[in-house]
Amino acid sequence: IPELKNMPDKFIYEPWKAPIATQKTAGCRIGVDYPKPIVDHTVVSKENMEKMKYAYDLHKEANSKEKQATGKNTNTKNPAGPAKKRAKKQTKLK
């Protein structure tokens, strides 16, 4: 990006963390020559991790309830369970 061509390598991926003096020297002032960050990545990353954990927990709970109600394994990756996977692996080894 042309605006960052004179930015020190230390700040190339997060130029908004460069001190004002460094931004002026590089000719790239954040909010003037280059846009300010839209979000705080540390905060948003933490929020997204919490949302993903919540979604996974809901999925596990739903699978557990379905298994209890139907008596069937609802694991979509290996519907037959680990025993069939082991048998298949042993067949390949022979």
C-alpha positions in Angstrom: 0.0 0.0 0.0 1.6 3.3 -1.1 0.6 5.1 2.1 2.7 2.7 4.2 5.8 2.6 2.1 7.8 4.7 4.5 6.3 3.2 7.7 8.9 1.3 9.8 8.6 -2.5 9.6 7.7 -2.6 13.3 4.4 -0.9 12.5 3.6 -2.1 9.0 0.8 -4.5 10.1 -0.6 -2.1 12.8 0.3 1.4 11.7 -2.2 3.0 14.1 0.1 1.9 16.9 3.0 4.0 15.6 3.7 7.2 17.6 2.5 10.4 16.0 6.1 11.5 15.4 6.7 8.2 13.5 3.5 8.7 11.5 4.6 12.2 10.5 8.1 11.1 9.6 6.6 8.3 7.4 4.1 10.7 5.8 1.2 8.5 6.9 -0.9 9.9 9.7 -3.6 7.6 10.8 -7.1 9.1 10.3 -5.7 11.6 7.7 -3.6 9.6 5.2 -4.7 6.1 6.2 -8.0 5.0 7.8 -8.4 4.5 11.5 -9.2 0.9 12.6 -12.9 0.2 12.4 -12.8 -2.1 15.5 -10.5 -3.0 18.3 -9.3 -6.4 17.2 -8.5 -7.6 20.7 -12.0 -6.8 21.9 -13.7 -8.2 18.8 -11.6 -11.4 18.8 -12.6 -12.1 22.4 -16.3 -11.5 21.6 -16.1 -13.8 18.6 -14.5 -16.5 20.6 -17.2 -16.3 23.2 -19.9 -16.4 20.5 -18.3 -19.5 18.9 -18.0 -21.3 22.3 -21.7 -20.5 22.9 -22.6 -21.9 19.4 -20.6 -25.1 19.9 -22.1 -25.6 23.4 -25.6 -25.3 21.9 -24.7 -27.8 19.2 -23.3 -30.3 21.7 -26.4 -29.9 23.9 -28.7 -30.4 21.0 -26.8 -33.6 19.9 -26.9 -34.9 23.4 -30.6 -34.4 23.7 -31.3 -36.0 20.3 -29.1 -39.0 21.2 -31.0 -39.4 24.5 -34.4 -39.1 22.7 -33.6 -41.4 19.8 -30.8 -43.6 21.2 -28.8 -42.9 18.1 -25.4 -41.4 17.7 -25.8 -38.0 16.0 -22.1 -37.5 15.3 -22.2 -36.4 11.6 -18.4 -37.0 11.1 -18.6 -40.7 12.0 -22.2 -41.8 12.4 -21.3 -45.4 13.2 -19.0 -44.4 16.1 -15.4 -45.3 16.8 -15.8 -49.1 16.5 -16.6 -48.9 12.8 -13.7 -46.5 12.2 -11.3 -48.9 13.9 -12.6 -51.8 11.9 -12.2 -49.9 8.7 -8.6 -48.9 9.6 -7.7 -52.6 10.4 -9.2 -53.7 7.1 -6.9 -51.3 5.3 -3.8 -52.6 7.2 -4.4 -56.2 6.0 
